[in-house]
């Protein structure tokens, strides 16, 4: 998640409230135009809170536009994500959360802002709130600069060098369970500066639910040691590390993994952080991780 986002609240102008007999959004028509896939009307990120800094509340629904989406909640720098499927029937939004199987049917409406202004989504009974929920979508790019699955965005500007390994790469331990399914431990590190310092994220969970923590790190001594500071919880840990192998066989070993209760942990190199979709494919990264590897 972005460590610090300072943005003034954009002014907005809601459209005139529709008559009760003519809802703002319905199955056959969105914004006065017939649509073949009404789910696309919700495409984008709908934010509950204004952009904040580390520790401020964050909550949003992300609708991909094709019937799949994500719900994230927590604080900037430490959050949890649930994946869901959805469809629209008239003024009813049907949400099906994949991990739990829970289904929610919420009446909704959209207030479209004038050009350059926010759109507003109202859920009469928010599945993740005790009351109604009201969310905004950033104009123009529909909020996608703030939060979007990685394969949907252009690669970030490349640094001349990633810095000392493991800087600038994604490192994952993907495990298959005897009971079914898969889970992962996942360090995602941006390139480091000349002093070996950088920022990143740690993700843990499975492909339906996962947690995300923002962090700062420093590679030092050779580089044979890795110092990690987790921003929100405020803890710092230092561990010896080793890098071995090349290409798809490249690994990172943390002697004392701060996110595995101090156990020695081996991670596989999943390629450069924030690369292109083609690079993800070449690295052999499971495409399901695209929803985990995010810019927020």
Residue, then its C-alpha position, 0 to 999 in steps of 0.5 A: x500500500x502506498x506509504x503516504x498519500x496526501x491528496x486534497x478531497x476533490x469537490x463533487x456534484x451529485x446528479x439530481x436524485x431520480x424519482x423513486x420509480x426510476x432508479x439511477x441504475x437498472x439492469x437494461x440501462x445505465x446512465x441512459x444508455x443500454x448496456x449488454x453487461x450492467x456489471x461494467x457500470x461499477x467498474x473501478x475502485x469505490x473508496x469509503x474514506x479519503x486518501x490518508x497516510x500510514x495508519x489511517x482507515x482504508x476501505x473500498x470495493x474494487x469491481x473489475x467490470x466482468x463480475x469479479x472484484x475485491x473488498x479491502x479493509x483495514x488501515x493504510x499499510x496494514x489491510x485484509x482483502x476478500x475476493x468476490x464475484x458479483x452480478x447486477x439484477x435491476x437495482x440489486x447488487x449480488x455479492x458472493x464472497x469466494x472464501x466463505x461462500x457468503x452471499x449478500x444482496x444489496x440495493x444500490x444506486x449510483x449518483x454520477x458527478x459532472x465531468x471531472x467530479x466524483x461518482x457516488x455509490x450508495x448501498x442501502x445495506x452495506x454487507x461490510x457495514x452495520x448501516x448503509x454504505x456510501x463510496x466514491x469513485x475518482x473521476x477520469x481514471x475511476x480510481x485506477x491509479x490508486x488501486x488496480x490489479x497489476x496486469x492492468x497498469x503500465x510498468x512503473x518507471x525503471x530505476x537504473x538498478x534494482x540495488x543489491x538482491x533481493x531488492x526490486x524483486x518479488x519473492x514467494x513461497x507458494x504451498x499446496x495443501x493436502x486438504x486442497x487449495x494453495x497458500x502463499x508467503x510473499x515479499x514484494x520489494x521495490x528497487x533500493x536506493x544507493x544506500x540499500x534502502x527501499x519500500x515494499x509489502x508482505x502478503x500472506x494468505x491464499x488466492x481468495x483472502x490475504x493480508x498486506x503489510x507495508x514495510x521499509x527495508x535495508x540490504x546491508x553487509x555484502x549484501x548478507x543481511x536484511x533489515x525490515x521495518x513493518x510500518x503500522x505495527x512498528x516492529x523492526x527485525x534483522x536477519x541473515x539472508x542468502x541468494x542462490x541459483x539463477x533464473x527460475x531456480x533463484x531463491x532467497x533464504x531468510x535465516x530468521x523470517x519475521x513473518x514466519x515466527x522466526x523460522x528459516x524460510x526459503x522464497x522463490x524469485x517471482x520476477x521484478x516488482x511492477x514489471x509488465x504482464x509479459x514479464x510476469x508470464x516469462x517469470x512463470x508467475x501464477x496469473x492469480x497473483x496479479x490480484x495480490x500484486x498491487x500498487x496500493 
